[in-house]
Amino acid sequence: MVLIYLARNRYTGHTVEVYSSPSLSATTAVYAKSKFWMVYAVSIVFTFFSLFTAFSSSTYLERFISPSHVGIIYSGGALLSIVLFILIPLLLRIFGNVRVTIALMTLCVVALFFVGLAPSVPVLLVAFVTFSALAPILYLNIDIFSETLIGSNEGDTGSIRGLALTLMSVAALAAPYSMGLLVGDTDNLAPVYFITMGVGCLFIVLIIGAFRQFFDPNYQTIRLRQLLLTVYRNRNVRVVLYAHFLLQLFFAWIVIYFPLYLATEVGLSWRNISEIVAFGLLAYIIFEYPIGIIADKFIGEKEMMAAGLVILGISSAFIPVTASYGIAGWMGLMFLSRIGASLVEVTTESYFFKQVNDSDVSVMSLFRVMRPLAMFIGALLGTVTLFVLPLQYIFFVLGGIMATGTFATLLIVDTK
């Protein structure tokens, strides 16, 4: 059974991760240098595109279906996304990354139109599942552009990725805040999806303008059994994959259920919700780069990874009891939670890629699939939990799940 993706560079014949190209010819290197700045632009636009609707979608769906069924829709989109991750190597080999990227974004734009229009509940739900399934694949497409253009110039990878992450964090902060300004104190969320369509069209224009002559590697596949055996034999990799999965699970629940809780149970306006979310995201801009430096040069990742999961667990458990503290209390709690998320995100990325090398491409692929896998399991688990507990109490469950990761991190061997 085939799973994800390898790439064989046509210049060297070396097999690497699908979005990695270890060597470039002199001509291609010049192309990469002249075009790489467009990766920043594409990344910024796509981050804004993906997050402009993210925090309002669960509440929008709740107007058409029961809140307890919202998670089922998210899990359906995530499951379809996992299937697409399996099929994407074939599409890349046949059509190339540029055409696949344009096709995926075009389908996303069409799906958003029907989500915003909502001509009927079945059409709305099919369109939303389609959009939520395709969007995660576009992260991979951008990675392919980025890593192929970086090539063998690994000495600049840190600074390039550091700048990209910072710019994407700024876009991530601006997206929900702008959404709040658009919606204001009303409850009309449909325009959010129409605005996002325009951002998607801008993304397509950038891809065509910058990458129409992009040179694709030769995409290949690997087997699932080989992947599972590799992970099973390495305890450090198993644990860090679990920690990264927990982080993505936290993101899934916060995106689906936190805005739904604030809008329906607490009664906050979308202007207030967007301000709370944006203030929390500010923590990424402040902390992620210093955390990476500390992990590399001083104490390693183990302690900070565990501390991040503790913070995520505590901040999740405090969500049901924060309403009495007002907007400032919500902002403080979200900022604290994003400090924890920053610690886990940077340390899991750093530790994982210190444990693997170019021959471990299957494990790298699994690392990228954690996002849709966590969305699928998290949304399904949230749905089941809502049949037993009121909405506000499911965050106690989330806090308990995060705590399991704290104990798991004690099993890894630190890099310092």
PALUMGU-459991 format. One record per residue: residue in one letter; x, y, z of N, C-alpha, C in turn. Coordinates in pm, whole numbers, plus 50000, padded with zeros to 5 digits. Example, Ala and Ser with C-alpha at 12.3 -4.5 7.8 and 13.67 -1.06 7.14 Angstrom:
% residues 2
A513194943150780512304955050780513204967050780/S512854977550708513674989450714512905000350787/
This chain:
% residues 416
M500864988050000500005000050000500885012450000/V500685021449906501515033449899500985043949993/L501905052450043501455062950132501755076750078/I502935082250101503065096350069504075098449958/Y505205104949981505875110649867507375111849886/L508095107149786509515109649773509725117649646/A510855123949636511195130749513512605127049474/R512825123649346514165120949298514605132849214/N515605140049265516065151849195516655148249061/R516225155048957516655151548821518095155648793/Y518675164048879520065168048856521045158548923/T520665152649039521605144449114521195129849122/G519885126849104519405113249122519235109349266/H519415118949359519315116049502517865116249546/T517435106249623516055105449668515885112949798/V514905122049801514695130549918513205131949944/E512855139650045511465142550074510875149949955/V509545148449937508915153849818509125168849803/Y509185175949915509355190249904510805194249932/S511745185049902513155188049920513915184749793/S514845193249758515675190849642517115193949680/P517985183849696519275185849758520275193149672/S520015194749546521005201149462520335208149345/L520885219249305520365226549190521525229849097/S521265229948968522275234348874522465249348887/A523515254648825523785269048835522625277148781/T522065272648668520935280048609519735279848700/T519435267948756518295266948846518525274748973/A519795275349020520095283049141519815297849121/V520135303049002519815316948973518315318948972/Y517615309548912516135310148911515605310049053/A516185301249137515715300349274515935313449349/K517105319349329517405331849400516465342949357/S516145343449229515305354249178513835352349211/K513435339749235512015336849256511665334049402/F512675331649488512315326849620511525337149700/W511765349949676511025359949752509515358549729/M509125352549614507705350549588507105339949681/V507955330749732507455320949828506935328049952/Y507635338749993507165346550107505765352250078/A505615358149960504335364249924503225353749920/V503515342349858502525331549849502165326449988/S503165324850075502925319850210502065329450290/I502345342450278501565352450350500105352250304/V499915352350171498555352550116497815339850156/F498475328350151497775315950185497455315150334/T498355320050419498065320250562496835328650591/F496765340350529495595348950546494345341850493/F494485335450377493375328050315492835317250408/S493725309350466493295297850545492735301750681/L493185313150737492755316950871491645327350873/F491335333350759490285343550757488935337450791/T488725324850752487455318050781487555308150896/A488775305250943488985293851033488185294951161/F488205306651225487625307651358486125310551356/S485575313551241484135316251233483335304751174/S484015294951115483315284551040482435275751127/S482895272151246482075263451331480785270351371/T480865283251401479655290651437478745292351317/Y479325294351199478525295351077477785282351049/L478475271151065477825258151043476725255651145/E476915260651267475955258251374474585264351344/R474545273651249473255279451211472445270151121/F473115260051066472445251050973472275236951029/I473165233151123473105219751182473305220951333/S473055210151404473235210051549474705211851586/P474995219151695476395220651738477105207351760/S476365197251805476985184151828477385177151698/H476845181851585477175175851456478235183551379/V478635195151430479655203251361480965195551349/G481335188651457482575180951454482575170051349/I481405164351321481325153851219481695159651082/I481245171751054481575178050926483075180550916/Y483665185451024485115187551024485885174451007/S485425164051076486115151151065485985145450925/G484835147850859484685143350721485675150050628/G485855163250644486825170350563488235165650590/A488555162950718489905158450753490185144550697/L489185135650703489365122250649489615122750498/L488855130950428489075132550285490455138350257/S490925147350343492245153150325493335142550338/I493175133350434494145122550451494205113950325/V493045110950269492985103050145493715110450033/L493515123450025494175131349921495685131549940/F496145131650065497595130850090498165117950032/I497385107350035497835094749979497875095349826/L496915102349766496805102849620497665113649557/I498105123549634498755135249577500025132049498/P500845121649536502035118949454501705115849309/L500605108149288500195104849151499815117449074/L499065126249137498665138749070499875147449040/L500825147749132502035155849110502855150248995/R502945137148986503715131148876503065133948741/I501755133848736501045135548609501005150248567/F500655159048661500365172948624501415183048670/G502235179648768503205189048820502615197648931/N503495203449012503045210749130502285223549097/V502685230548993502005243048958500545240448921/R500315231048832498945228248789498105222748903/V498685213948985497935208449098497575219549196/T498525228449222498275239449315497145248449265/I497195252049139496165260749081494805253749083/A494795240749049493535233349048492935232349188/L493775229649288493275228449425492705241749474/M493425252649448492925265649492491665269549417/T491575266449289490355269349212489165262049272/L489355249449307488275241849370487915247749506/C488915252549580488645259049709487795271549689/V488125279549587487375291949560485925288649525/V485725278649441484355274549405483605269649528/A484275261549610483635256349731483245267749825/L484125277749839483825289149925482605296849877/F482455297649746481285304549690479995297949738/F479955284749734478735277649774478575277449926/V479695278050000479575279150145478935292550182/G479425303350122478885316550152477465318350101/L477165312849984475825313949926474815305350000/A475255293350041474405283950115473045282150050/P472985277349925471685275649859470825264949924/S471465255249987470755245050064471745239050163/V471235232450265472115226750366473035215950307/P472525206350226473435196350169474545202350083/V474205212349999475215218749915476245225850002/L475785232850105476695239650197477665229750261/L477145218650310477995209050381478995202450288/V478575198750168479495192850071480585202750034/A480205215250014481185225649979482175227850092/F481685228050216482585230250329483545218550347/V483055206350334483925194650344484995195050236/T484605199050116485565200050006486645210350036/F486235222050082487195232550115488135228150227/S487585222450335488415218650449489335206950416/A488995198950315489845187950274490995192550186/L490725202350099491735206650002492755216350060/A492325224950153493215235350205494505229750265/P494475218950348495745213850403496725209050297/I496225204250183497125199650077497945211250022/L497365222950022498075234549968499295238250051/Y499295234850181500505236750262501655228650202/L501355216450161502375207850099502855213849968/N501935218749885502335224649757503295236349777/I503025244649876503915255849906505265250749954/D505265240150036506515234150081507365229349964/I506705223849862507445219049745508155230749676/F507445241649654508095253449595509255258049682/S509015259149811510015264649903511275256149908/E511125243149936512285234749957513035231649828/T512335230949717513025228749590513875240849554/L513395252749581514165264849551515315266849649/I515165262249773516275262949867517415254049820/G517055241949772518055232749721519045228449827/S520325228449792521385223849882521925234849970/N521365246749960521875258050037521325257550179/E521645246850252521085244750384521555255050486/G522665261850457523135271850550522175283450566/D521335285650466520365296650473518965291850512/T518795278850531517455273650557516845279650683/G517635280550790517105285850914516615300150902/S517445308750841517045322750828515865324250733/I515865316350625514755317050530513445312750596/R513485301250665512275296350730511875305150848/G512875310550918512555319451029511815331750983/L512275337850874511595349550821510205345750770/A510115334350702508825329950650507815327750763/L508255321250871507355318650983506905331551049/T507825341151060507475353951120506435361251036/L506665361750905505705368450817504365361350818/M504385348050822503135340450827502415342750960/S503175344751068502555347551196501865361151195/V502475370851128501845383951115500545382751037/A500575374950927499355372750849498315365150930/A498775355551013497865347851097497175356851199/L497885366751249497285376251343496305385451272/A496685389951151495855399551079494555393451030/A494545380450998493365374150939492145374451031/P492225368851153491035369251238490655383351281/Y491655392051298491345405851336490575412951225/S491015410751100490315416750986488915411150971/M488785398050998487455391950993486525398551094/G487045401251213486235407751315485805421651275/L486705429051210486355442351163485275441651056/L485355431450970484365429850863482985426650919/V482925417251012481645412951067481135422851171/G482065428151252481695437751355480775431751459/D479735439051494478785434451595477595427151535/T477635424651405476565417151340476855402251349/D475945394151300476185379751295476155374551151/N476395383551055476395379850914477795375250873/L478005362250868479315356650839479525353250692/A478475353550610478605349750470479645358050395/P479735371450415480745379250342482175374550368/V482425368250481483775363150511484225353550402/Y483325345150355483695335050255483875341350117/F483125351650088483285358349959484595366349954/I484975372550065486265379450071487405369350056/T487265357850119488295347550111488445342549968/M487355342149892487445338549751488395347849677/G488285360949704489175370549639490625368249675/V490885364849802492255361949845492765349449772/G491895339449755492295327549681492635330549536/C491895339549474492195343549336493555350549328/L493865358949428495175365249433496275354849443/F496035344449522497005333449536497265327049399/I496225324549323496385318349190497205327349099/V496935340349102497695349849020499175349349056/L499495348849185500885348349229501565335349182/I500865324249190501435311449148501745311748998/I500805316548920501005317148774502155326548741/G502185338148805503215347948775504605343848816/A504725336748929506045333748984506575320048948/F505695310148931506155296248922505715288948795/R505295296148694504825289348573505935281448505/Q507225284648533508335277048476509015268348581/F508285265448688508845257548798509235243548749/F510415238748791510915225648750510575215348858/D509725205848824509295195748922510325184848939/P510515180049064511275167749083510465155749038/N511065144149042510395131848999509765125249122/Y508465127149141507795122649262507625107549263/Q507935101549380507805087149396506995084149523/T506785071249551505985067349666506715056949750/I506225054849872506765044849962505615036650020/R505955026450099504945017350151504635020250297/L503365018450333502905021250468503595012250570/R503794999650540504414990450635505814995050672/Q506564999650574507915004750599507865016750693/L506895025250673506745037150756506465033350901/L505505024450924505125020751060506265013751133/L507015005551064508144998751127509225008651167/T509475018351083510485028451113510125036251239/V508885040151250508425047751367508445038951491/Y508005026651481507925017651596509295015251658/R510325014751577511675011451625512405023151689/N511855035151679512545046951731511645053851833/R511935052051962511095057652067511065072852065/N512205078952038512255093552034511325099051927/V511325092651811510465097251702509005094851736/R508705083251797507325080451837506785091151931/V507585094752029507125104452129506955118252069/V507895122451987507795135951932506645136751831/L506375125851760505195125551673503915126751755/Y503895120251870502715121151956502545135352010/A503645141652050503565155452099503085164851990/H503585162751869503155171151757501675168651725/F501255156251735499835152951715498965160151819/L499405160251945498635166952049498525181952021/L499585187851972499525202051937498485204451830/Q498475196151726497495197651619496075194751670/L495945185651767494645183051827494145195251904/F495055201851976494715214252046494235224751947/F494965226451838494555236151735493165232851682/A492915219951658491625215951602490485219751695/W490615216651824489545219751919489385234751938/I490485242151940490395256651958489745263151837/V490045258451717489455264051597487965260751588/I487585248451624486195244351610485335249151727/Y485775246151849484885247551963485065260352044/F486235266452044486435278552124485615290252071/P485685293551940484815304551892483335301251907/L482985288551887481585284451904481125286852048/Y481985283952143481675286052285481535300952316/L482465309052266482415323452294481185329952230/A480815325452110479705331752039478345327252091/T478225314352124476905309052158476645308352308/E477685305552387477505303852532477845316652609/V478975322752576479405334852646478695347152591/G478365346852460477635357752399478475369452353/L479725367052318480595377752271480335380652124/S480575392952082480465396751941481695391851865/W481555391451733482695386951653483845396851656/R483565409351681484645418951698485475415351822/N484795412051931485495408052054486245394952035/I485605385251970486245372151949487505373651864/S487435381851759488595383751673489735390551748/E489415399851836490445406551916491105396752012/I490315387952072490865377952163491795368452089/V491355363351975492165353951896493445360651847/A493335372951794494495380051741495515382751851/F495055386651968495985389352078496725376652117/G496035365452119496705352852150497775349352048/L497475351651920498425348251814499675356851818/L499605368151885500785376751899501935369351967/A501615359452049502665351852119503605344852022/Y503085340351908503945333751810505035343151760/I504655355351731505615365051678506695368051781/I506315368351907507265372052012508175360452051/F507645348352060508375337652128508995327052038/E508465324651918508915312851844510395313451807/Y510865324751759512275325651719513215324051839/P512985331051953513855328852070513815314452121/I512665308052116512585294152161513505285252078/G513535287451947514405279651860515875281551895/I516255293951925517655296751962518015289652093/I517115290452192517365283952320517495268852303/A516635262952220516695248452198517995244352132/D518485252352037519705249051964520965251152049/K521005261552128522275265852189522375263352338/F521255260852407521325260552552520775247552612/I519475245752620518925234852701518295223552621/G518265224352489517595214052413516085215652414/E515385205352366513945206552345513085200252454/K513595190252525512765181852611512005189952716/E512715198252791512085205752900511045215652847/M511365222652739510435232452685509225225752621/M509425214052562508295206652506507325202652616/A507865197452726507015193552839506325205652900/A507065216652915506485228852972505355234052883/G505545233452752504515238052660503235229952672/L503385216752688502195208252702501505210752835/V502265213652941501655217253070500825229853055/I501395239952988500685252552967499425250352884/L499525242152780498335239252698497255232352781/G497665222952867496695215952949496015225353048/I496785233853115496235243053215495335253453149/S495805259453039495015269752973493715264052916/S493745251652867492525245252816491525243152928/A492015238553043491135235753155490525248453216/F491185259853195490695272453250489645279153161/I489455274253040488485280652950487075281353011/P486565270653073485195271453125485015281053242/V486095285553306485955293953425486465308153402/T486675311853277487275324953247486245335553213/A484995331753190483985341253143483825353253236/S483985351153366483765362053462484875372453460/Y485965369753391487105379053389487045388753271/G486055387653186485865397153078486845395152962/I486855404952873487695404152752489165403052787/A489605410852886491015410452925491415396452974/G490515389953047490795376453093490935366652979/W490035367652880490115358952762491405361352685/M491785373952668493025377252597494235371352668/G494255372952801495375367452876495465352352865/L494305345752872494295331152862494735326452725/M494265333052620494655329152486496135331952460/F496635342852514498065345752499498895335052570/L498465331152691499165320552763499135307452686/S497975304052630497875291552554498795291552434/R498955303052370499815303752252501285303952289/I501625307952411502995305952458503285290952466/G502335283552522502485269052527502565262952389/A501705267552298501725262352161503045265652092/S503595277552117504885281252058505975271852106/L505975268952236506985259852291506885246052227/V505675240852214505505227352158505805227352008/E505325237551936505515237851792506985238451754/V507725247651815509145249151779509955237051823/T509715232151945510535221051995510235207951925/T508985205351889508705193051816509315193451676/E509215204851610509835206351478511355204551489/S511965211551584513415211151600513885197151637/Y513255191051738513675177751783513465167351674/F512325167951607512025157951504513075158151394/F513395169951342514315170351229515775168351271/K516045168351402517355164051450517445148951460/Q516295142151463516245127651476516245120551342/V515895127651236515765121251105516745127551007/N516935120650896517765125850788517105122750655/D517825124950546517235123350413516725109150386/S517285099150457516835085450433515535082350506/D515075091450591513875089050670512675096650614/V512575096950483511535105150420510125100550456/S509955087550480508625082650515508145088650646/V509045089750742508695095350872508405110250858/M509175117150774508905131250750507505133250693/S507125124350604505795125150545504715123550651/L504915114050742503945111950849503835124350937/F504945131150960504935143351039504005153750978/R503985154750846503135164550778501655160450779/V501385147450791500005142750789499335144550926/M500125148051029499555149551163498445160051166/R498535170451082497525181051085496135175651050/P495925169550932494585164450903494195152650990/L495165144451032494845133151119494315138151254/A494965148451310494515153951437493155160651422/M492925167251310491615173351286490535162651280/F490815151551213489845140751201489515134851339/I490555130951412490335124651542489785134751642/G490305147051640489845157151734488395160851713/A487995162751588486605166251561485675154851598/L486085142551569485255130951603485155129251754/L486285131051824486285130051969485435141052032/G485535153051976484715164052026483225161352009/T482875155451896481465152151871480955142151973/V481735131651999481345121552097481235127852236/T482195136452271482195142752403480985151752423/L480555158552317479395167452327478095159952353/F478065147252319476875139252351476795136052500/V477905137852572477975134552714478055147052801/L478805157352753479075169252834478575181752765/P478235192152841477955205152782479195210752715/L478995220352625480085225452544481255230452627/Q481005238052735482105243952809482985233552878/Y482415221952912483165212052987484065203252901/I483895203852770484785195552686486215200652691/F486425213252736487785218452745488535212252863/F487815207352964488465199453068489055186753009/V488315180652918488795168552851490045171652770/L490025182852699491195186852620492415188752710/G492215195152826493325197052919493915183852965/G493055174152992493535160953034494325153952925/I493875155452801494595149252689495985155452674/M496075168652689497375175252679498325170252788/A497795167252906498625162653017499325149552984/T498695140952904499335128152868500625130452792/G500675141152713501895144152638503025148452728/T502705155152840503735159352934504495147352987/F503785136753025504435124653075505195117452964/A504665117752844505315110852733506665116952700/T506775130252709508035136752673509185132952766/L508845128152886509905123952978510675111752927/L510125105052827510755092752775511805095352669/I511865107552616512805110052507514175113752560/V515185111752477516555115652509516765129852454/D517125139252542517255153152500518475155052412/T518465165852334519585168852244520665177052312/K520445181252436521465188652511521705181952646/
